[in-house]
């Protein structure tokens, strides 16, 4: 032990324990007279009956009172309970031993696993990388989905939104990506999920193959709003830790909408005014702060997929609109395509990858552009074709779109258990049209 270092640290050590007392509980909020704390700090509530202490976070102030929100329910909390300040925000333990584990929002493995080796501690709230030090996205990442690899290519460090209504195949698509990606590690956050769906996702969609190289963070819908937000923050912090170790991490969060709804609960509880369709301003401050943490740094990369629930298939609702403006691309899952039996139900014409032009070869970009052109031409004329109102020969462009449409649909469809590599997706894309692309593409 370095005695000199220990002696030097004594001068900066806080030898006081600071306490306050709970004065009232209103809804989700606990008001306390003291202790001295900052917003974001964790406090410990000591119960009078000697039960297990409760952790709570400072979310605001009102007059001379500190406003706290617990990580568990407010049951058994009574006036006069002592509140002890820790003086620091929430931190989670991280090491390689977490790989293959399912953890709660505070980063604790649900299997009650104990670390056999040393671990590192990281704060859940961290600043995004310096924008001037972020490397540009220049390398493709393998996802195993033909339509994404070939037509919506994703780069290492890109952040993509998966926009869909309920029951259109988000979880299935996430499971396919997690099993087939070339990333070193998956960090998957299930935020606000139904309890029964968690095990279903782990066993059916993710499977043993995906689980053995994944860390799953679970915050079900019955848990407090603050715990659901911490689930998103914890997953991002764990991904950042492995990125700092030089790994290429795939971060998947289902769903960003439930994170925003959790922040809405907290914002309204502390007295924020509801603004855009009932969402307080703090929601639109939280989203960029969370999403900008993914991406590249000098050590490794975090490629992120965030699912966005679109209520009533309204793609212009506030959370969807805000997320689209922050992310580097979006994949739209269309209910109409799912009803036609096209899986994954990706609406190519409404989806975009904003970095595709930077990371794809000119040949792939040309083939993808030609693919979109023919699909758009057929979609525009589909009603006329289906009712028999279109006569062959009336338009060379429509005739061409009709000719290649079966091959286009075949390319977009992919069984759940099939993996299509990046090279295979590009090769199959260029062979869909044969010589037709070179003869007609501009």
Buried (B, 14 or more C-beta within 10 A) or exposed (E): EEEEEEEEEEEEEEEEEBBBEBBEBEEBBBBBEBBEBEEBBBBBBBBEEEEEEBBBBBBBBEEEBBBBBBBBEBEBBEEEBBBBBBBEBBBBBBEEBBBBBBBBBBBBBEEEBEEEEEBEEBBBBBEBBEEEEBBEBEEBBBBBBBBBBBBBBBBBBBBBBBBBBEEBBBBBBBBBBBBBBBBBBBBBBBBBBEEEBBEEBBEEBBBEEBBEBBBBBBBBBEBBBBBBBBBBBBBBBBBBBBBBBEBBBBBBBBBBBBBBBBBBBBBBBBEBEEEBEEBBEBBBEBBBEBBBBBBBBEEBBBBBBBBBBBEEBEBEBBBBEBBBEBBBBBBBBBBEBBEEEBBBBBBBEEBBBBBBEEBBEEEBBBBBBBBBBBBEBBBEBBEEBEEEEBEEEEBEBBEBBBEBBEBBBEBBBBEBEEBBBBEBBBEBBBEBBEEBBEEBBE
